[in-house]
């Protein structure tokens, strides 16, 4: 079960990363002209939410894989 949780968390983190890299980062940080504040603020808020989701997904995946490894080693 731990491996499934770890894999799902890794996939969620990867999907969030892909969205940030393909959609948010180019518009926020690499646009030829600065965005107006009314467009920039919602994008930044979404960027921060997705970044926290990525960090949480990484933490859950790390904990789940560690748990699976610990159980596998203790059953030897």
SEVEXVEX-277160 format. One record per residue (C-alpha): x, y, z; residue in three letters; residue number from 1. Coordinates in steps of 0.25 Angstrom, whole numbers, always signed. Example, Ala and Ser with C-alpha at 12.3 -4.5 7.8 and 13.67 -1.06 7.14 Angstrom:
% SEVEXVEX-277160
+-------+-------+-------+-----+-----+
!     u !     v !     w !  aa !   i !
+-------+-------+-------+-----+-----+
!   +49 !   -18 !   +31 ! ALA !   1 !
!   +55 !    -4 !   +29 ! SER !   2 !
+-------+-------+-------+-----+-----+
This chain:
% SEVEXVEX-277160
+-------+-------+-------+-----+-----+
!     u !     v !     w !  aa !   i !
+-------+-------+-------+-----+-----+
!    +0 !    +0 !    +0 ! UNK !   1 !
!   +11 !   +10 !    +3 ! UNK !   2 !
!   +17 !    +8 !   -11 ! UNK !   3 !
!    +4 !   +12 !   -17 ! UNK !   4 !
!    +3 !   +24 !    -8 ! UNK !   5 !
!   +17 !   +28 !   -12 ! UNK !   6 !
!   +15 !   +26 !   -27 ! UNK !   7 !
!    +2 !   +34 !   -26 ! UNK !   8 !
!    +9 !   +45 !   -19 ! UNK !   9 !
!   +20 !   +45 !   -28 ! UNK !  10 !
!   +11 !   +46 !   -40 ! UNK !  11 !
!    +3 !   +57 !   -34 ! UNK !  12 !
!   +16 !   +65 !   -31 ! UNK !  13 !
!   +20 !   +62 !   -46 ! UNK !  14 !
!    +7 !   +67 !   -51 ! UNK !  15 !
!    +8 !   +80 !   -43 ! UNK !  16 !
!   +22 !   +82 !   -47 ! UNK !  17 !
!   +18 !   +80 !   -62 ! UNK !  18 !
!    +7 !   +90 !   -61 ! UNK !  19 !
!   +16 !  +101 !   -54 ! UNK !  20 !
!   +27 !   +99 !   -64 ! UNK !  21 !
!   +18 !   +99 !   -76 ! UNK !  22 !
!    +7 !  +109 !   -73 ! UNK !  23 !
!   +11 !  +118 !   -61 ! UNK !  24 !
!   +26 !  +121 !   -61 ! UNK !  25 !
!   +26 !  +126 !   -76 ! UNK !  26 !
!   +15 !  +135 !   -73 ! UNK !  27 !
!   +20 !  +140 !   -60 ! UNK !  28 !
!   +35 !  +141 !   -61 ! UNK !  29 !
!   +38 !  +140 !   -76 ! UNK !  30 !
!   +28 !  +149 !   -83 ! UNK !  31 !
!   +34 !  +160 !   -92 ! UNK !  32 !
!   +26 !  +171 !   -84 ! UNK !  33 !
!   +23 !  +171 !   -69 ! UNK !  34 !
!    +8 !  +167 !   -67 ! UNK !  35 !
!    -1 !  +176 !   -61 ! UNK !  36 !
!    -4 !  +174 !   -46 ! UNK !  37 !
!   -18 !  +170 !   -48 ! UNK !  38 !
!   -13 !  +158 !   -57 ! UNK !  39 !
!    +0 !  +156 !   -49 ! UNK !  40 !
!    -6 !  +154 !   -35 ! UNK !  41 !
!   -15 !  +142 !   -38 ! UNK !  42 !
!    -4 !  +135 !   -45 ! UNK !  43 !
!    +5 !  +137 !   -34 ! UNK !  44 !
!    -5 !  +132 !   -24 ! UNK !  45 !
!    -7 !  +119 !   -33 ! UNK !  46 !
!    +8 !  +118 !   -34 ! UNK !  47 !
!   +10 !  +118 !   -18 ! UNK !  48 !
!    -2 !  +108 !   -16 ! UNK !  49 !
!    +4 !   +98 !   -27 ! UNK !  50 !
!   +18 !  +100 !   -21 ! UNK !  51 !
!   +12 !   +96 !    -7 ! UNK !  52 !
!    +5 !   +84 !   -13 ! UNK !  53 !
!   +18 !   +80 !   -20 ! UNK !  54 !
!   +25 !   +81 !    -7 ! UNK !  55 !
!   +14 !   +73 !    +1 ! UNK !  56 !
!   +14 !   +62 !   -10 ! UNK !  57 !
!   +29 !   +61 !    -9 ! UNK !  58 !
!   +28 !   +59 !    +6 ! UNK !  59 !
!   +17 !   +49 !    +5 ! UNK !  60 !
!   +24 !   +41 !    -6 ! UNK !  61 !
!   +37 !   +41 !    +2 ! UNK !  62 !
!   +30 !   +37 !   +15 ! UNK !  63 !
!   +22 !   +26 !    +8 ! UNK !  64 !
!   +35 !   +20 !    +1 ! UNK !  65 !
!   +43 !   +21 !   +14 ! UNK !  66 !
!   +31 !   +13 !   +21 ! UNK !  67 !
!   +31 !    +3 !   +10 ! UNK !  68 !
!   +46 !    +1 !   +11 ! UNK !  69 !
!   +46 !    +0 !   +26 ! UNK !  70 !
!   +35 !   -11 !   +25 ! UNK !  71 !
!   +42 !   -19 !   +15 ! UNK !  72 !
!   +55 !   -19 !   +23 ! UNK !  73 !
!   +48 !   -22 !   +36 ! UNK !  74 !
!   +41 !   -34 !   +30 ! UNK !  75 !
!   +54 !   -41 !   +26 ! UNK !  76 !
+-------+-------+-------+-----+-----+
